[in-house]
Each structure stands twice: as C-alpha cells, then as structure tokens.
Amino acid sequence: MPHAHRFFQALADTTRLRCLMLMVAEEEICVCEMTHALGEIQPKISRHLAALRAAGFILDRREAQWIYYRLHPDLPAWMHEVLSTCQRALAEQTPFSTDRAALADMPNRPQRRCAA
C-alpha cells in the first residue's frame, strides 16, 4: 500500500497533479491525450507517470500503440476521496480547466475499446 507522505509528495508536483486530475475525470487516459491536454512533451509526461506507477498510485495497460493509465483500484478509500475532492475543487481553476478543454478539443483521440 502506498504511504501517505509519498501520496502527498506526488500531489505537490503540478505535472503529476494535472495528470492525476485527468485520470480522475476520464477514468482512463493515454499518454498522447495527456501530452495534448497539458501541452507538454511526451518524455516529461512519461517520466512523471513512471514515478506515479512506481509509487503504486496508477496502473497502465497497452492497447496497440497506446498506453493507458488509470488510478490503481487498490488505493485506500481515503486516497480516492482526496483525489475526487481535489478534482471537484480544481475543475474550474487554471490549468485544470484548460487541460480538460484541450482534451475535449483533441483531434483524433484514441478510441477505448475496453477499460481493463
């Protein structure tokens, strides 16, 4: 089980927080969607996702050329609640609102056939 201090350290980084907020809102999201939404380069996003995965906060799965990320379902309930509360509280604030708007306007978004 992830430790509380590592959880809050993850939330303290803006890029990781933005990625997590997209995962909460979308349930599952691929790297290309995150790079488009955040306006960041793929290596930077992938580095942050690798840190979140190593800490046990997220899971990934590959489908064709895409890698999808989602919150780890075995996170403690309080962590899920903190993330959900953050998403609701931050949804209308920049950069979180602009991330969601950019994602909504993304051309050629990958189609998810399943949510493993």
C-alpha positions in Angstrom: 0.0 0.0 0.0 1.4 3.5 -0.9 2.5 5.6 2.0 0.7 8.9 2.9 3.8 11.0 2.6 4.6 9.7 -0.9 1.0 10.3 -1.9 1.1 14.0 -0.8 4.5 14.4 -2.4 3.0 13.2 -5.7 0.2 15.7 -5.4 2.7 18.5 -4.7 4.1 18.4 -8.2 2.0 20.3 -10.7 2.5 18.0 -13.6 1.7 14.9 -11.6 -1.4 16.6 -10.1 -2.6 17.6 -13.5 -2.1 14.0 -14.8 -3.9 12.6 -11.8 -6.8 15.0 -12.2 -7.3 14.0 -15.8 -7.3 10.3 -14.7 -9.9 11.0 -12.1 -12.1 12.9 -14.6 -11.6 10.4 -17.5 -11.1 7.2 -15.5 -8.5 6.1 -18.1 -6.4 8.2 -20.4 -3.5 7.6 -22.7 -0.1 9.3 -22.8 -0.9 11.1 -26.1 -4.1 12.6 -24.5 -2.1 13.8 -21.5 0.6 15.4 -23.6 -2.0 17.1 -25.7 -4.1 18.3 -22.8 -1.1 19.6 -20.7 0.9 20.9 -23.7 4.0 19.1 -22.6 6.4 16.8 -24.3 5.9 13.0 -24.1 9.2 12.3 -22.2 8.2 14.7 -19.4 4.8 13.2 -19.1 6.1 9.7 -19.2 8.7 10.4 -16.5 6.0 11.7 -14.2 3.7 8.7 -15.0 6.6 6.3 -14.3 7.1 7.9 -10.8 3.4 7.5 -10.1 3.4 3.9 -11.3 6.5 3.1 -9.2 4.8 4.6 -6.2 1.8 2.3 -6.7 -0.7 5.1 -7.4 -1.6 4.2 -11.0 -1.7 1.2 -13.4 -1.0 1.1 -17.1 -2.1 -1.1 -19.9 -1.0 -1.2 -23.6 -3.5 -1.3 -26.4 -1.9 -1.3 -29.9 0.4 1.7 -29.9 -1.3 3.4 -26.9 -0.5 3.1 -23.2 -3.4 3.9 -21.0 -3.2 5.0 -17.4 -5.7 4.9 -14.6 -5.8 5.1 -10.8 -4.8 1.9 -9.0 -8.1 0.4 -7.8 -6.4 -0.9 -4.6 -5.6 2.6 -3.4 -7.0 3.2 0.1 -10.5 4.7 0.0 -9.2 7.9 1.6 -6.7 8.4 -1.2 -9.5 8.0 -3.8 -11.6 10.5 -1.8 -8.8 13.1 -1.6 -8.3 12.8 -5.4 -12.0 13.1 -6.1 -12.3 16.1 -3.8 -9.3 17.7 -5.5 -10.8 17.1 -8.9 -14.1 18.7 -7.9 -12.4 21.7 -6.2 -9.9 22.3 -9.0 -12.1 21.6 -12.1 -12.8 25.3 -12.8 -9.3 26.6 -12.0 -6.5 27.1 -14.5 -4.6 24.9 -15.5 -7.1 22.1 -14.7 -10.0 23.7 -16.6 -7.8 24.3 -19.7 -6.4 20.8 -19.6 -10.0 19.4 -19.8 -10.9 21.9 -22.6 -7.8 21.0 -24.6 -8.6 17.3 -24.2 -12.1 17.8 -25.3 -10.9 19.6 -28.4 -8.2 17.0 -29.2 -8.5 15.7 -32.8 -8.1 12.0 -33.4 -8.4 10.9 -29.8 -7.8 7.2 -29.5 -10.9 5.1 -29.1 -11.0 3.0 -26.0 -12.4 -0.4 -26.6 -12.2 -1.6 -23.1 -11.3 -0.4 -19.6 -9.1 -3.2 -18.2 
